[in-house]
Amino acid sequence: MGCSSSKKNIDEISKDAAGAYEAAEKGVVVNGAMGMGGADTSLTTDQREEQLALIFDACDDDKSGALSMEEYAQLFDKRVEAEMRKRWDLMDSINKDGALSKTEFVAYHMALFQKLDDDAFAILTGRLLTKGEDTVVMDEVAAKVESQDKEYAGLPNNM
């Protein structure tokens, strides 16, 4: 059975941040998803940091350069749970100001994801990036619908 029995297949991992963190902590196996054909697909530290910075930027809805708890919660389907709050406190360890800087976000995830092979890193961070980008789109749609509802509510009632 060996060590691999404690590892999970990446397809069994949830597609939100909780699943990505579980994968990083417990180990995942990528079943030939990338790196096929013998091509060199190794990621440099800079490339990993750039990918994490893209996730941060996708969540930074107000473009303030810092993530609020609500913006970070996008990666968890906007569920604020005890585990997420613990991670938040760990990440907010540099400035301790109640917001996550890009430096804090990237440094935390670089340490957490350091043991992931390049394929697993690419898949998991790709899922997180999609989660951040999708949430922004859904928030924009919700805001537009809310605006239209207010507009319709203000129409005169022609009896």
C-alpha positions as MATLAB code, in Angstrom:
seq = 'MGCSSSKKNIDEISKDAAGAYEAAEKGVVVNGAMGMGGADTSLTTDQREEQLALIFDACDDDKSGALSMEEYAQLFDKRVEAEMRKRWDLMDSINKDGALSKTEFVAYHMALFQKLDDDAFAILTGRLLTKGEDTVVMDEVAAKVESQDKEYAGLPNNM';
ca = [
       0.000    0.000    0.000;
       2.792    2.447    0.807;
       2.555    6.214    1.131;
       0.308    6.741   -1.857;
      -2.678    5.266   -0.001;
      -3.001    8.511    1.986;
      -3.063   10.623   -1.164;
      -6.215   11.683   -2.930;
      -6.795   11.890   -6.629;
      -7.082   15.513   -7.725;
     -10.483   14.825   -9.283;
     -11.808   13.912   -5.821;
     -10.896   17.349   -4.456;
     -13.510   20.077   -4.222;
     -13.113   22.923   -6.693;
     -13.063   25.703   -4.093;
     -10.309   26.943   -1.800;
     -11.170   24.446    0.935;
     -10.505   21.616   -1.509;
      -7.285   23.197   -2.740;
      -6.043   23.548    0.824;
      -6.996   19.944    1.557;
      -5.072   18.846   -1.521;
      -2.003   20.802   -0.495;
      -2.053   19.454    3.050;
      -2.818   15.812    2.256;
      -1.210   15.390   -1.127;
      -2.811   14.752   -4.501;
      -2.070   12.526   -7.417;
      -2.399   13.898  -10.924;
      -3.287   11.095  -13.300;
      -1.423   12.276  -16.390;
      -3.411   15.499  -16.691;
      -0.473   17.583  -17.849;
       3.155   17.062  -18.704;
       2.366   14.485  -21.359;
       4.662   13.895  -24.270;
       7.834   14.388  -22.258;
       7.726   18.188  -22.551;
       9.386   20.197  -19.800;
       6.472   21.717  -17.895;
       8.256   22.687  -14.695;
       7.155   25.969  -13.184;
       9.601   28.460  -11.751;
       9.018   30.156   -8.420;
       8.235   33.375  -10.312;
       5.609   31.604  -12.421;
       3.956   30.150   -9.331;
       3.943   33.584   -7.672;
       2.455   35.142  -10.822;
      -0.357   32.566  -10.866;
      -1.145   33.270   -7.211;
      -1.065   37.029   -7.890;
      -3.637   36.490  -10.669;
      -5.940   34.755   -8.188;
      -5.516   37.667   -5.774;
      -6.320   40.170   -8.538;
      -9.413   38.201   -9.585;
     -10.737   38.403   -6.016;
      -9.829   42.081   -5.507;
     -13.168   43.345   -6.802;
     -12.694   46.951   -5.712;
      -9.083   47.007   -6.995;
      -7.904   48.365   -3.643;
      -4.801   46.180   -3.578;
      -6.068   44.373   -0.473;
      -8.642   41.630   -0.003;
     -11.471   42.039    2.447;
     -12.916   38.964    4.151;
     -15.841   39.119    1.709;
     -13.538   39.202   -1.323;
     -11.471   36.287    0.005;
     -14.671   34.344    0.726;
     -15.290   34.168   -3.040;
     -12.839   31.274   -3.107;
     -15.090   29.431   -0.648;
     -18.367   30.072   -2.465;
     -18.811   33.022   -0.072;
     -19.117   30.692    2.943;
     -17.333   32.194    5.951;
     -16.536   29.249    8.188;
     -14.226   28.670   11.139;
     -11.542   27.015    8.972;
     -11.562   29.959    6.557;
     -11.237   32.436    9.438;
      -8.219   30.501   10.804;
      -6.522   30.688    7.424;
      -7.404   34.385    7.169;
      -5.672   35.057   10.496;
      -2.605   33.092    9.375;
      -2.383   35.028    6.111;
      -2.895   38.415    7.759;
       0.293   37.856    9.736;
       2.494   40.515    8.133;
       0.365   43.660    8.393;
      -2.245   42.379   10.924;
      -4.669   44.987    9.610;
      -7.768   42.918    8.872;
      -7.106   42.904    5.114;
      -4.904   40.688    2.975;
      -2.175   42.308    0.952;
      -1.000   40.615   -2.212;
       2.306   39.892   -0.437;
       0.508   38.115    2.419;
      -1.743   36.152    0.063;
       1.075   35.023   -2.223;
       3.510   34.195    0.604;
       0.945   32.067    2.435;
      -0.038   30.121   -0.676;
       3.554   29.655   -1.822;
       4.319   27.997    1.501;
       1.109   25.975    1.533;
       1.410   24.779   -2.066;
       5.192   24.231   -2.067;
       4.903   20.434   -1.934;
       2.476   20.246   -4.863;
       3.982   19.064   -8.091;
       3.642   21.450  -11.018;
       0.640   19.672  -12.509;
      -1.315   19.707   -9.249;
      -0.321   23.329   -8.630;
      -1.511   24.370  -12.098;
      -4.816   22.543  -11.767;
      -5.619   23.765   -8.258;
      -4.623   27.373   -8.846;
      -6.476   27.316  -12.166;
      -9.614   26.247  -10.314;
      -9.151   29.036   -7.757;
      -8.605   31.594  -10.510;
     -11.790   30.468  -12.222;
     -13.646   30.678   -8.893;
     -12.484   34.270   -8.368;
     -13.284   35.324  -11.926;
     -16.690   33.601  -11.978;
     -17.740   35.246   -8.734;
     -16.968   38.698  -10.116;
     -19.147   37.993  -13.158;
     -22.000   36.720  -10.981;
     -21.728   39.771   -8.696;
     -21.941   42.063  -11.730;
     -25.047   40.238  -12.978;
     -26.658   40.445   -9.529;
     -25.889   44.177   -9.307;
     -27.425   44.773  -12.738;
     -30.587   42.856  -11.797;
     -30.847   44.777   -8.527;
     -30.439   48.067  -10.407;
     -33.160   47.077  -12.866;
     -35.469   46.064  -10.004;
     -35.039   49.490   -8.434;
     -35.667   51.157  -11.786;
     -38.845   49.176  -12.324;
     -40.024   49.883   -8.791;
     -39.717   53.595   -9.481;
     -41.965   53.546  -12.541;
     -45.189   55.503  -12.127;
     -48.312   53.411  -11.628;
     -50.692   54.211  -14.503;
     -54.130   53.312  -13.224;
];
